[in-house]
Amino acid sequence: MMPLPKGRPTFCAVDLYPLRHNFREVRRKVGPGVKILSVIKANAYGHGALQVARVLEKEGSDGFGVATLEEAIELRRGEVRSPILVLAGIYPEQVDDLLKHHLTPVIGELEVMRKLESAAQRRGAKLDFHLKIDTGMGRIGFLPDERRSWLPEIAKLKALKLEGILSIFSHADSPEGSYTQNQLKTFKRLIDNIGGEGFHPPLIHVANSAAVITLPASYFTMVRPGLMLYGAYPAPEMTSQVVLKPALSWKTQILQLKTLPKGSSVSYGRSFVTQRESLIATLPLGYADGYHRLLSNRGAVLVRGKRAPVAGRICMDLTMVDVTDIGGVEQGDEVVLLGRQGAETISADEMARWAETISYEIFTSISSRVPRIHYSSEEE
Ligand SMILES: *Cc1c(COP(=O)(O)O)cnc(C)c1O
């Protein structure tokens, strides 16, 4: 069912069935009347953007959000035809590509807006765009309080057309908190203000995964979930509100097994010394694969359904684990770094705690050296 890569057996298996399931959970939450822009930036959080886009397009995703123009073009080359929003910055010299590939830029400042407007005008072209409002992230976007300086410029646009307006929460993992509520209020007030000036962009959106799960007041006409599509929860207390299934498993096989006498050191820097005669397995992956170096002497992997702790420092291309307490281990045994084996699971959240980061970074750190293999398990 799921073919192994030839040669080095380190790979990510991406099951398309949970992606479909998670998308339906988003749909169930927001209802039929709200559009869903599936966020598949950074290679769909490491899951393979093209494959994810194709699956979600069939599920009824209304469009896709990516970070960069290059990510968008890759989707177009793969025949993804849905609307694509370029979220994280656009540059005037990209106008030809925007037009050629029918991509929608997010614009968050006047200088870029003017340059895109004149470039589009020179080409006699029309270009839809979404207006980014900074309601409290201090990042990209127009400040609502300064609207008297930027709103009149929007009124003058001829080639650019305001299709959408968006903002982003800075603390959405506590969406009921007052900061999020204030951002929402600011955003609503601005929409009213620009409505009063005659602007009624059809696409109004602010909700990321956390807000999709916990804050229906933030849905407006479209939502932008990312993380939850891949089956991870933005915060642990959200597990009771939606059922998400992880799509990605990260696996390898034992490259070499050896018994080391008590008192032997393992890996660079001698940070692990055997306290007894030990069975040490070497795995064919390291931090260059995105297996975080902070997992040294801290992380664990699954072998024969049991946890084996990482022994010593993670190397660039190799990692050692202590399998002394697991019976019957053999060279070539399957090793699960992320995902389930037997009754045991290592989630992206657990790995993130070991690596002092968040699940987002665990997913996006898995490097391009690790092949992604897509398959679809049975519908349950
Ligand atoms: C990444 C991103 C999202 C998705 O956020 P999740 O927390 O992964 O759901 C939504 N909107 C913007 C602008 C983003 O950059």
The ligand as an SDF file (V2000), in Angstrom:
LIG
                    3D

 15 15  0  0  0  0  0  0  0  0999 V2000
    0.0810   30.7280    8.2030 C   0  0  0  0  0  0  0  0  0  0  0  0
   -1.0580   31.6390    8.1390 C   0  0  0  0  0  0  0  0  0  0  0  0
   -2.3470   31.1850    8.4670 C   0  0  0  0  0  0  0  0  0  0  0  0
   -2.6400   29.8010    9.0130 C   0  0  0  0  0  0  0  0  0  0  0  0
   -2.3930   29.7700   10.3950 O   0  0  0  0  0  0  0  0  0  0  0  0
   -2.6370   28.4200   11.2390 P   0  0  0  0  0  0  0  0  0  0  0  0
   -2.3590   28.8260   12.6310 O   0  0  0  0  0  0  0  0  0  0  0  0
   -1.6400   27.4330   10.7200 O   0  0  0  0  0  0  0  0  0  0  0  0
   -4.0210   27.9930   11.0020 O   0  0  0  0  0  0  0  0  0  0  0  0
   -3.3930   32.0660    8.2900 C   0  0  0  0  0  0  0  0  0  0  0  0
   -3.1820   33.3260    7.8280 N   0  0  0  0  0  0  0  0  0  0  0  0
   -1.9550   33.7900    7.5130 C   0  0  0  0  0  0  0  0  0  0  0  0
   -1.8020   35.1760    7.0000 C   0  0  0  0  0  0  0  0  0  0  0  0
   -0.8580   32.9640    7.6660 C   0  0  0  0  0  0  0  0  0  0  0  0
    0.3510   33.4340    7.3570 O   0  0  0  0  0  0  0  0  0  0  0  0
  1  2  1  0
  2  3  1  0
  2 14  2  0
  3  4  1  0
  3 10  2  0
  4  5  1  0
  5  6  1  0
  6  7  2  0
  6  8  1  0
  6  9  1  0
 10 11  1  0
 11 12  2  0
 12 13  1  0
 12 14  1  0
 14 15  1  0
M  END
$$$$
